[in-house]
């Protein structure tokens, strides 16, 4: 009982203590409420006192006003009795005071209008107006994407025989509809702000947009998968037919579905550039400053991710765009692992019979027209197309799609041929011998426009050849020397696919089936360049185009030199172990058995020199990866099949050719490898591969980036020394020796093929000529010479000037002199057009001049000189000429309609979408508008930095920059066949005819004065 009583008492005590705590908390809470009420009461008391004080002050003011009013009454009564003359004097005085006041305010307003602050506000408002127009265009694009593609495909997926599943529709479009709704709200907000102009407050709109950026992040992450699903679905003919029907809608304006899917990827960088411009014209004390800076930082974070995704999907979009241009379609381009390398115009020589070229002349007009082909090189295939007048492509019925694995590339004609094609075509021709397994062999002979372009084609084709052959040989080598396969070798090397502190990989695979690099240190990039196991051509092109941003040519050459001298450092230890993972016990068992293909499956050096004398001297590169695994076949060879000018060709098992054959067939004639050969020496194998890799990179570097050596004599001498050191190698194979000599010859001799005119030469030639007048020159002459001058200036720009936005820096004239020269030439030509029109005093002459210049612009369009079209149309749109209503009234309707058509072609609307589409459908030579590419590069540069916070190189950004530079160089390399006419260029380059902008406007006002208000 006592225990029970004690426990009960204890529980009562606990309850009482808890109740006490509760009551204490309530008491504290009530005390806080009381204190708060006291504070509030004090505040109210103070407010009442302040209000009482204010009331007293207002009463005193009312009393004072009443007293003043009483004092004024006698004066007003006296004013009524004033003399009329005094009233008139006072009225005049009042008028003068008002006039002086208005004059003072007018001066103040004019001073403000001319002030930097007002100029900044005008630019700020203009940026906002432009932003509203761009947002309206973007919402329209999203509307077409949703209503022209997404919703119709959803309906098609619900049909009885659906061409596409609902899952695939969701994968392709993801949250496109939500993005459209989001931007419709944003656009409505912008229009509401414009309604309240001139007060433009935008920060709160971006505050609404920022929380929704996770929608964009999902779209970005899905973008690559979206394009892959789309490529797979297009293999279904019913879906492809349906999609082409949707794309034929006039609202699409010829754009493809993948183009609309890419628009959201570019919208965030556009916002960043707009915010950057807004902040540049927003004062630091402005109420929106901090909000705009915060919005810009958040958008930049998302933009870094988006740029990487755009870079990774650039190749897929390019392939789909080319596939859509081909009328017959091309299934090989729907393979997402197929990498685009280059495109251009080549001339195909007619039939080749019995190895003899038909007797045709390179300069014949029929050969140029009938034989012109648009060629596309990919990592695995070579496409040859004809282009119709509408811009569409048609694959050749025979030899339109060449699989590189079935081809032999002959870079130089056979000196023993009777036709002497090398002399006939000026050594511009090369042959591709195709040996399909299910058809008779045939030969394709192509002519390049110049030796420089031929060298570029050869370098790219050689690299594709080497990639395919090296990958195939590596597979066979591993099968013969190890139980490890190549895919397992790549998976086992974590450095090739696993992120680390000094490298980050993308999900996209390159042409060698290895993950693309997204970010990496300079050391890891150089390691990938010199990794002997593989080298993708897309990586090599990107590296050589952009290495100046993150390293120097001396460092790159030093790395190549180290690989040549110490080749074993180029392959990680783990990969070397896998490469030669053949146990002695297994080897012994195979020797006893005598039936294993490993018995004599070894690497061998090329055939003896005596045998190669009997073979054809044609420099051929044979692509054959289907060598039999029978041990009686010839051994594998890591070198070219004949004396090739390509440094890094690794050819398949092949027999020594018979004396009468010019080809190198597969066969068992080579027999087993003599034991005295260096076939089992792994050091010999690695050294030969390392030498080939160094020569391959150097050949690519010298043939496609010759400016590096022209501008850097020290680099040139170091490369020459390295090549001479390679030549002194006693173990150098004959074909390696010849390849080294070819690179030495190309590097040491002056470029004799460069017969292009330069602008300085033209200016010098026209100095002593008599000036021609505008009336004596025909529209055709003017258009041709404008095109010639524009292309000369355009092709003179070295691609190094496109790096780093040097044209936007303070020292732009020193950093990018040729870009600035191109810009100055554009302005001079535009000024010349405007000045020539304004020189005429009568209306009819001015109208005739406008019609003639529009005809010149149309001929420039036919010549694919879109820079010239923009030079003329921009001149005609200047305020000094555009305001001349009487003059334009005399211009014919046909000319005005043609003018509108030309303006639409070169319009900047939608990131020059019409001009891009036109350039895509035209054959070079062409002169694009440089500003379009500079805008693209500005988008890339503004969106993401060159280096990450950890100091890694943003190689995804380098890849995007490289894509743009390659497109520019494609138009630079193909020259016009237009004869120079000094009398015309003397007129076009005469700067004494140019009138400055202010004088032009004054002339315009004299010709047609302003109408009175």
Beta strands, then each sheet from edge to edge (+ up, - down):
strand 1: 340-348
strand 2: 352-353
strand 3: 356-357
strand 4: 372-378
strand 5: 381-387
strand 6: 393-395
strand 7: 401-403
strand 8: 407-410
strand 9: 429-434
strand 10: 442-447
strand 11: 503-509
strand 12: 515-520
strand 13: 603-604
strand 14: 620-622
strand 15: 636-637
strand 16: 953-954
sheet 1: 6+ 5- 4+ 1- 10+ 9- 8+ 14-
sheet 2: 2+ 3-
sheet 3: 6+ 5- 7+
sheet 4: 11+ 12- 16+
sheet 5: 13+ 15+
end
